Amino acid sequence: MGGMHYFWWIFWIFLVGVLAFYGWGRSKNRQPSSRETPHAVLQRRLADGELTPEEYEKRKALLDRDGTRS
């Protein structure tokens, strides 16, 4: 009977480990890369239809302006 108690502890620890390793709430959609540049994010958002071409141009101009100051 005592062996069953240890089995359940091992089972739950294993389950939590698997969920943590594979990402608890990872969505099925494409995840943006952590190395994605701001310009690449803008281009992706334009391609996905999240931004209009006018919004894209305004934000790109801001990025270009801020990039020359640094």
MDAnalysis code that builds the backbone (N, CA, C; Angstrom):
import MDAnalysis as mda
import numpy as np

u = mda.Universe.empty(210, n_residues=70, atom_resindex=np.repeat(np.arange(70), 3), trajectory=True)
u.add_TopologyAttr("name", ["N", "CA", "C"] * 70)
u.add_TopologyAttr("resid", np.arange(1, 71))
u.add_TopologyAttr("resname", ["MET", "GLY", "GLY", "MET", "HIS", "TYR", "PHE", "TRP", "TRP", "ILE", "PHE", "TRP", "ILE", "PHE", "LEU", "VAL", "GLY", "VAL", "LEU", "ALA", "PHE", "TYR", "GLY", "TRP", "GLY", "ARG", "SER", "LYS", "ASN", "ARG", "GLN", "PRO", "SER", "SER", "ARG", "GLU", "THR", "PRO", "HIS", "ALA", "VAL", "LEU", "GLN", "ARG", "ARG", "LEU", "ALA", "ASP", "GLY", "GLU", "LEU", "THR", "PRO", "GLU", "GLU", "TYR", "GLU", "LYS", "ARG", "LYS", "ALA", "LEU", "LEU", "ASP", "ARG", "ASP", "GLY", "THR", "ARG", "SER"])
u.atoms.positions = np.array([
    [0.820, -1.193, 0.000],
    [0.000, 0.000, 0.000],
    [0.863, 1.255, 0.000],
    [1.979, 1.224, 0.744],
    [2.861, 2.391, 0.800],
    [3.483, 2.708, -0.550],
    [3.724, 1.667, -1.367],
    [4.300, 1.877, -2.690],
    [3.387, 2.686, -3.593],
    [2.095, 2.528, -3.415],
    [1.129, 3.276, -4.215],
    [1.210, 4.767, -3.898],
    [1.446, 5.087, -2.635],
    [1.581, 6.486, -2.228],
    [2.749, 7.145, -2.964],
    [3.887, 6.455, -3.014],
    [5.061, 6.999, -3.708],
    [4.828, 7.091, -5.210],
    [4.100, 6.126, -5.762],
    [3.780, 6.165, -7.180],
    [3.036, 7.446, -7.541],
    [2.056, 7.836, -6.739],
    [1.289, 9.038, -7.052],
    [2.143, 10.294, -6.943],
    [3.054, 10.351, -5.976],
    [3.964, 11.497, -5.885],
    [4.829, 11.591, -7.139],
    [5.355, 10.452, -7.547],
    [6.191, 10.442, -8.759],
    [5.367, 10.828, -9.979],
    [4.154, 10.312, -10.071],
    [3.279, 10.646, -11.189],
    [3.027, 12.146, -11.279],
    [2.663, 12.803, -10.190],
    [2.348, 14.229, -10.211],
    [3.589, 15.074, -10.488],
    [4.716, 14.668, -9.928],
    [5.959, 15.405, -10.210],
    [6.311, 15.277, -11.685],
    [6.166, 14.089, -12.237],
    [6.429, 13.875, -13.660],
    [5.486, 14.710, -14.529],
    [4.199, 14.727, -14.183],
    [3.216, 15.476, -14.956],
    [3.517, 16.972, -14.949],
    [3.827, 17.509, -13.787],
    [4.165, 18.932, -13.695],
    [5.439, 19.219, -14.486],
    [6.405, 18.330, -14.427],
    [7.640, 18.506, -15.189],
    [7.399, 18.519, -16.688],
    [6.565, 17.616, -17.160],
    [6.253, 17.569, -18.596],
    [5.531, 18.839, -19.025],
    [4.556, 19.277, -18.228],
    [3.837, 20.503, -18.574],
    [4.768, 21.710, -18.580],
    [5.671, 21.785, -17.624],
    [6.614, 22.905, -17.579],
    [7.566, 22.851, -18.766],
    [8.010, 21.665, -19.137],
    [8.967, 21.533, -20.242],
    [8.331, 21.922, -21.573],
    [7.133, 21.487, -21.827],
    [6.481, 21.763, -23.107],
    [5.707, 23.061, -23.130],
    [5.660, 23.758, -22.038],
    [4.965, 25.038, -22.001],
    [3.522, 24.879, -21.607],
    [3.189, 25.349, -20.442],
    [1.852, 25.174, -19.871],
    [0.780, 25.757, -20.783],
    [0.927, 27.023, -21.186],
    [-0.116, 27.673, -21.963],
    [0.309, 28.020, -23.362],
    [1.246, 27.294, -23.912],
    [1.742, 27.608, -25.252],
    [0.606, 27.487, -26.254],
    [0.419, 28.538, -27.025],
    [-0.662, 28.503, -28.013],
    [-0.210, 27.721, -29.230],
    [-1.161, 27.323, -30.026],
    [-0.857, 26.559, -31.228],
    [-0.399, 27.461, -32.365],
    [-0.617, 28.773, -32.207],
    [-0.208, 29.713, -33.251],
    [1.292, 29.925, -33.225],
    [1.776, 30.483, -34.306],
    [3.189, 30.786, -34.409],
    [3.582, 31.796, -33.331],
    [4.636, 31.486, -32.613],
    [5.142, 32.388, -31.585],
    [6.212, 33.279, -32.209],
    [6.152, 34.575, -31.971],
    [7.196, 35.435, -32.504],
    [8.539, 35.099, -31.882],
    [9.545, 35.159, -32.680],
    [10.889, 34.870, -32.207],
    [11.355, 35.970, -31.279],
    [12.115, 35.590, -30.259],
    [12.629, 36.593, -29.329],
    [13.714, 37.441, -30.004],
    [14.234, 36.977, -31.133],
    [15.269, 37.726, -31.863],
    [14.675, 38.572, -32.984],
    [13.378, 38.643, -33.034],
    [12.698, 39.396, -34.089],
    [12.939, 40.890, -33.883],
    [13.368, 41.558, -34.929],
    [13.630, 42.992, -34.841],
    [12.311, 43.755, -34.863],
    [12.311, 44.992, -34.379],
    [11.082, 45.792, -34.440],
    [10.546, 45.947, -35.862],
    [11.439, 46.092, -36.833],
    [10.988, 46.212, -38.224],
    [10.339, 44.918, -38.701],
    [10.894, 43.787, -38.292],
    [10.318, 42.499, -38.676],
    [8.938, 42.318, -38.041],
    [8.779, 42.784, -36.801],
    [7.472, 42.711, -36.137],
    [6.459, 43.548, -36.914],
    [6.864, 44.742, -37.309],
    [5.960, 45.602, -38.093],
    [5.570, 44.928, -39.410],
    [6.553, 44.354, -40.097],
    [6.264, 43.702, -41.372],
    [5.318, 42.525, -41.186],
    [5.526, 41.749, -40.119],
    [4.655, 40.608, -39.849],
    [3.233, 41.070, -39.529],
    [3.123, 42.129, -38.726],
    [1.792, 42.640, -38.365],
    [1.074, 43.199, -39.592],
    [1.807, 43.830, -40.504],
    [1.206, 44.317, -41.748],
    [0.726, 43.137, -42.592],
    [1.561, 42.112, -42.686],
    [1.202, 40.927, -43.470],
    [0.003, 40.198, -42.874],
    [-0.102, 40.195, -41.548],
    [-1.223, 39.524, -40.881],
    [-2.500, 40.357, -40.912],
    [-2.408, 41.604, -41.367],
    [-3.583, 42.457, -41.444],
    [-3.891, 43.193, -40.152],
    [-2.968, 43.171, -39.196],
    [-3.183, 43.881, -37.932],
    [-2.989, 45.388, -38.093],
    [-2.195, 45.789, -39.085],
    [-1.925, 47.204, -39.343],
    [-2.342, 47.550, -40.765],
    [-2.796, 48.778, -40.932],
    [-3.037, 49.273, -42.284],
    [-1.702, 49.763, -42.835],
    [-1.596, 49.910, -44.138],
    [-0.341, 50.433, -44.705],
    [0.027, 51.816, -44.144],
    [-0.976, 52.636, -43.856],
    [-0.702, 53.970, -43.311],
    [-0.114, 53.858, -41.900],
    [-0.700, 52.975, -41.066],
    [-0.171, 52.770, -39.712],
    [1.250, 52.213, -39.770],
    [1.466, 51.292, -40.711],
    [2.795, 50.715, -40.877],
    [3.828, 51.792, -41.186],
    [3.501, 52.656, -42.137],
    [4.442, 53.717, -42.533],
    [4.728, 54.669, -41.375],
    [3.703, 55.029, -40.602],
    [3.907, 55.927, -39.459],
    [4.819, 55.287, -38.424],
    [4.544, 54.031, -38.093],
    [5.344, 53.353, -37.078],
    [6.766, 53.090, -37.561],
    [6.907, 52.786, -38.850],
    [8.239, 52.568, -39.410],
    [9.046, 53.864, -39.370],
    [8.403, 54.972, -39.682],
    [9.078, 56.274, -39.608],
    [9.527, 56.573, -38.182],
    [8.701, 56.270, -37.208],
    [9.093, 56.468, -35.800],
    [10.287, 55.604, -35.432],
    [10.274, 54.346, -35.860],
    [11.402, 53.460, -35.566],
    [12.684, 53.964, -36.233],
    [12.559, 54.388, -37.485],
    [13.727, 54.896, -38.202],
    [14.270, 56.161, -37.549],
    [13.359, 57.045, -37.131],
    [13.767, 58.287, -36.476],
    [14.457, 57.993, -35.141],
    [13.862, 57.113, -34.351],
    [14.428, 56.771, -33.044],
    [15.728, 55.987, -33.186],
    [15.862, 55.218, -34.255],
    [17.078, 54.438, -34.475],
    [18.266, 55.300, -34.813],
    [18.048, 56.468, -35.423],
    [19.174, 57.332, -35.790],
    [19.667, 58.144, -34.598],
    [18.828, 58.282, -33.558],
    [19.238, 59.027, -32.375],
    [20.191, 58.264, -31.490],
    [20.091, 56.927, -31.476],
    [20.899, 56.158, -30.531],
    [22.331, 56.038, -30.943],
])
